[in-house]
Amino acid sequence: MRIFLFMFILVFTLQAKPIFSNTDQADSSQYIDALKNLVVATQKTRGLTNSYLNGNLIALMLVQDAKSDMKKAIGTMESLKLASDPVINQRASDVSNKLIELNRKGFKLKPEEAFERYTQEIEQILMLAQTVSKRSAEHMTPFAKDASFVMMEQMLPLSEYVGQLRGYGSGIAAKAAITQEQKENLSIIIADLSTLHKELQTRVKNVLSGGKKYYPQDLEAKVAKMNSSLEAYVDFAKKEFSKESIAINPDDYFTNGTEIITQIISLYDATNKAVLEDSKGWL
């Protein structure tokens, strides 16, 4: 009877946790954490550079910190096990070299060109993130696969659209003027942002449910707060940038956008932590 009871408890327990640790899943989790830091730092660098080039001198005081964060994230990525993957290593090296070069030239470019160049490099980082996710997927649990998809395909891209809205808008606010072309560009950013936000709201519920034992109890409330903050930021941008006369404090506008990105990244971090916890086994 005791042996039967022991076996029952053992089987029940192993259903909740694997016997062996999934080191491949853990390696991927660590790498995409550093990669996320590079995305966030590059977004900040782009936005602050755009604001400075449009006349906001205060932004110059902050942009060097953002560039330092970029360098730190690249160094961490290069030190991790997944960097030994030849495909990942080559793509990461290409991204790193282009970012270093762009940081040297950024202040010499026109605002629109600098913004576009940084945006292109962020797109390459996001493509690298998707490459990491796909190359690691075969070694992941079903929950980790879903979570990785949401992080790479929705959370990080959503933070990028908010970053574009923040950086592009802060440049307009710094100049206190807007062209028809800029209004159209903002409309495109907002449309893409809103579409992806709806997709995330649908998909993230399944991920939170699938990894419920790994998430803090207040996370659903934090997701709801992020959703409402994002919607309010978009509504503000729609209203204020549609006016002929722009009277927006560029630093406040940038800070508000940063707060929303922080909320998205907090959700990303919690999900990545869940993936890491899911990778741990008894042995």
C-alpha positions as CSV (number, residue, x, y, z in Angstrom):
1,M,0.0,0.0,0.0
2,R,2.8,2.4,0.9
3,I,4.6,1.6,-2.4
4,F,1.4,2.3,-4.3
5,L,0.9,5.6,-2.5
6,F,4.5,6.6,-3.1
7,M,4.2,5.9,-6.8
8,F,1.0,7.8,-7.1
9,I,2.5,10.9,-5.5
10,L,5.6,10.6,-7.7
11,V,3.6,10.4,-10.9
12,F,1.4,13.3,-9.9
13,T,4.4,15.4,-9.1
14,L,6.3,14.6,-12.3
15,Q,3.3,15.8,-14.3
16,A,3.8,19.2,-12.9
17,K,7.6,19.2,-13.3
18,P,10.0,17.3,-15.6
19,I,12.7,15.0,-14.3
20,F,15.5,16.7,-16.1
21,S,16.3,20.4,-16.5
22,N,15.9,21.7,-20.1
23,T,19.2,23.5,-20.5
24,D,18.4,24.5,-24.1
25,Q,15.3,26.3,-23.0
26,A,17.2,28.0,-20.2
27,D,20.0,29.1,-22.6
28,S,17.4,30.6,-24.9
29,S,15.7,32.4,-22.0
30,Q,18.9,34.0,-20.9
31,Y,19.9,35.1,-24.4
32,I,16.5,36.7,-25.3
33,D,16.6,38.6,-22.0
34,A,19.9,40.3,-23.0
35,L,18.5,40.8,-26.5
36,K,15.4,42.5,-25.1
37,N,17.7,44.9,-23.2
38,L,19.4,45.8,-26.5
39,V,16.0,46.5,-28.1
40,V,14.9,48.8,-25.3
41,A,18.3,50.7,-25.2
42,T,18.3,51.2,-29.0
43,Q,14.7,52.5,-28.9
44,K,15.7,55.0,-26.3
45,T,18.8,56.0,-28.3
46,R,16.6,56.5,-31.4
47,G,14.0,58.6,-29.6
48,L,16.4,60.8,-27.7
49,T,18.6,61.4,-30.8
50,N,15.5,62.4,-32.7
51,S,14.4,64.8,-30.0
52,Y,17.9,66.3,-29.7
53,L,18.2,66.8,-33.5
54,N,14.9,68.6,-33.5
55,G,16.1,71.1,-30.9
56,N,15.6,69.5,-27.4
57,L,19.0,69.9,-25.8
58,I,18.0,68.1,-22.6
59,A,17.9,64.9,-24.6
60,L,21.6,65.1,-25.2
61,M,22.2,64.5,-21.5
62,L,20.3,61.2,-21.6
63,V,21.3,59.6,-24.9
64,Q,24.8,58.6,-23.7
65,D,23.3,56.5,-21.0
66,A,21.1,54.8,-23.5
67,K,24.2,54.1,-25.7
68,S,26.0,52.7,-22.7
69,D,23.1,50.3,-22.1
70,M,23.3,49.2,-25.7
71,K,27.0,48.3,-25.3
72,K,26.3,46.4,-22.1
73,A,23.5,44.4,-23.7
74,I,25.7,43.4,-26.6
75,G,28.5,42.4,-24.3
76,T,26.1,40.1,-22.3
77,M,24.8,38.5,-25.5
78,E,28.3,37.8,-26.7
79,S,29.1,36.1,-23.3
80,L,26.2,33.6,-23.3
81,K,26.2,30.0,-24.5
82,L,23.8,30.6,-27.4
83,A,26.3,33.0,-29.0
84,S,28.2,29.9,-30.1
85,D,25.5,29.1,-32.5
86,P,27.0,30.1,-35.9
87,V,23.8,31.5,-37.4
88,I,22.9,33.5,-34.3
89,N,26.5,34.7,-33.8
90,Q,26.8,36.0,-37.4
91,R,23.5,37.9,-37.2
92,A,24.3,39.3,-33.8
93,S,27.7,40.4,-35.0
94,D,26.2,42.2,-38.0
95,V,23.7,44.0,-35.8
96,S,26.4,44.9,-33.3
97,N,28.7,46.4,-35.9
98,K,26.0,48.4,-37.6
99,L,24.8,49.8,-34.3
100,I,28.3,50.9,-33.2
101,E,28.7,52.6,-36.6
102,L,25.3,54.3,-36.4
103,N,26.0,55.6,-32.8
104,R,29.1,57.3,-34.1
105,K,27.3,59.0,-37.0
106,G,23.8,59.6,-35.5
107,F,24.2,63.2,-34.5
108,K,25.5,64.1,-38.0
109,L,22.4,62.8,-39.7
110,K,19.2,64.6,-40.4
111,P,16.5,63.8,-37.9
112,E,14.4,61.8,-40.3
113,E,17.3,59.8,-41.5
114,A,18.7,59.0,-38.0
115,F,15.2,57.9,-36.9
116,E,14.8,55.6,-39.9
117,R,18.3,54.1,-39.6
118,Y,17.8,53.2,-36.0
119,T,14.4,51.8,-36.8
120,Q,15.9,49.6,-39.5
121,E,18.5,48.2,-37.0
122,I,15.8,47.5,-34.4
123,E,14.0,45.5,-37.1
124,Q,17.1,43.5,-37.5
125,I,17.3,42.9,-33.7
126,L,13.7,41.7,-33.8
127,M,14.5,39.4,-36.6
128,L,17.4,38.0,-34.6
129,A,15.0,37.5,-31.7
130,Q,12.6,35.5,-33.9
131,T,15.6,33.4,-35.2
132,V,16.5,32.5,-31.6
133,S,13.0,31.6,-30.8
134,K,12.6,29.4,-33.9
135,R,15.9,27.6,-33.5
136,S,15.2,26.9,-29.9
137,A,11.5,25.9,-30.3
138,E,12.1,22.2,-30.9
139,H,13.7,21.8,-27.5
140,M,11.0,23.7,-25.6
141,T,7.9,22.6,-23.7
142,P,4.5,23.5,-25.2
143,F,4.0,26.3,-22.7
144,A,7.5,27.7,-23.5
145,K,6.8,27.6,-27.2
146,D,3.6,29.6,-26.8
147,A,5.3,32.0,-24.4
148,S,8.3,32.5,-26.7
149,F,6.1,33.3,-29.6
150,V,4.2,35.9,-27.7
151,M,7.4,37.5,-26.4
152,M,9.2,37.5,-29.8
153,E,6.3,38.1,-32.2
154,Q,4.0,40.4,-30.1
155,M,5.5,41.9,-26.9
156,L,8.8,43.1,-28.3
157,P,7.2,44.3,-31.6
158,L,4.5,46.1,-29.6
159,S,7.2,47.8,-27.5
160,E,8.8,48.9,-30.8
161,Y,5.6,50.5,-32.1
162,V,5.3,52.4,-28.8
163,G,8.9,53.3,-29.2
164,Q,8.3,54.6,-32.6
165,L,5.3,56.6,-31.5
166,R,7.3,58.0,-28.5
167,G,10.4,58.8,-30.5
168,Y,8.8,60.2,-33.6
169,G,6.3,62.2,-31.6
170,S,8.9,63.6,-29.2
171,G,10.8,65.0,-32.3
172,I,7.6,66.7,-33.5
173,A,7.0,68.0,-30.0
174,A,10.5,69.4,-29.7
175,K,10.1,71.3,-33.0
176,A,6.6,72.4,-32.0
177,A,5.4,71.9,-35.6
178,I,4.1,69.0,-37.7
179,T,3.8,68.4,-41.5
180,Q,1.1,66.5,-43.3
181,E,3.6,63.7,-44.1
182,Q,4.4,63.4,-40.4
183,K,0.7,63.2,-39.6
184,E,0.4,60.3,-42.1
185,N,3.4,58.5,-40.7
186,L,2.0,58.8,-37.2
187,S,-1.3,57.4,-38.4
188,I,0.5,54.3,-39.9
189,I,2.4,53.8,-36.6
190,I,-0.8,54.0,-34.6
191,A,-2.7,51.7,-36.9
192,D,0.0,49.0,-36.7
193,L,0.3,49.5,-32.9
194,S,-3.4,49.1,-32.4
195,T,-3.7,46.0,-34.5
196,L,-0.8,44.2,-32.7
197,H,-2.1,45.3,-29.3
198,K,-5.5,43.6,-30.0
199,E,-3.6,40.4,-31.1
200,L,-1.6,40.4,-27.9
201,Q,-4.6,40.9,-25.7
202,T,-6.1,37.7,-27.2
203,R,-3.0,35.6,-27.2
204,V,-1.6,36.6,-23.8
205,K,-4.6,35.2,-21.9
206,N,-3.7,31.7,-23.1
207,V,-0.1,32.1,-22.1
208,L,-1.0,33.4,-18.6
209,S,-3.3,30.5,-18.1
210,G,-0.8,27.9,-19.4
211,G,2.0,29.1,-17.1
212,K,-0.2,30.2,-14.2
213,K,1.9,28.4,-11.5
214,Y,4.9,30.4,-12.6
215,Y,3.4,33.9,-12.6
216,P,2.8,36.3,-9.7
217,Q,-0.9,36.6,-8.7
218,D,-1.1,40.3,-9.6
219,L,0.1,39.9,-13.2
220,E,-3.4,40.0,-14.7
221,A,-4.0,43.3,-13.0
222,K,-0.7,44.6,-14.4
223,V,-1.7,43.5,-17.9
224,A,-5.0,45.4,-17.5
225,K,-3.1,48.5,-16.4
226,M,-0.8,48.3,-19.3
227,N,-3.7,48.0,-21.7
228,S,-5.4,51.1,-20.4
229,S,-2.2,53.1,-20.3
230,L,-1.4,52.2,-23.8
231,E,-4.9,53.1,-25.1
232,A,-4.7,56.5,-23.3
233,Y,-1.3,57.2,-24.8
234,V,-2.6,56.4,-28.3
235,D,-5.7,58.6,-27.8
236,F,-3.5,61.5,-26.6
237,A,-1.3,61.2,-29.7
238,K,-4.3,61.0,-32.0
239,K,-5.8,64.2,-30.5
240,E,-2.7,66.4,-30.0
241,F,-0.8,65.6,-33.2
242,S,-3.9,66.2,-35.3
243,K,-3.8,69.9,-34.3
244,E,-2.2,72.5,-36.5
245,S,-0.4,74.0,-33.6
246,I,1.7,71.5,-31.5
247,A,2.0,72.4,-27.8
248,I,3.4,69.2,-26.2
249,N,6.3,69.0,-23.7
250,P,8.7,66.6,-25.5
251,D,10.3,65.3,-22.3
252,D,6.9,64.6,-20.6
253,Y,5.7,62.9,-23.8
254,F,8.8,60.8,-24.0
255,T,8.6,59.9,-20.3
256,N,5.0,58.8,-20.6
257,G,5.9,56.6,-23.6
258,T,8.8,55.1,-21.6
259,E,6.5,54.2,-18.8
260,I,4.3,52.2,-21.1
261,I,7.3,50.4,-22.7
262,T,8.4,49.6,-19.1
263,Q,5.0,48.0,-18.5
264,I,5.2,45.9,-21.6
265,I,8.8,44.8,-20.8
266,S,7.7,44.0,-17.2
267,L,5.2,41.6,-18.8
268,Y,7.9,40.3,-21.1
269,D,10.3,39.7,-18.1
270,A,7.6,37.9,-16.1
271,T,6.9,35.6,-19.1
272,N,10.6,35.0,-19.7
273,K,11.0,34.2,-16.0
274,A,8.2,31.7,-16.3
275,V,9.9,30.1,-19.3
276,L,13.1,29.8,-17.2
277,E,11.2,28.3,-14.3
278,D,9.5,25.9,-16.7
279,S,12.9,24.7,-17.8
280,K,13.9,23.5,-14.4
281,G,13.5,19.8,-13.6
282,W,14.2,17.7,-10.5
283,L,17.7,16.8,-11.9
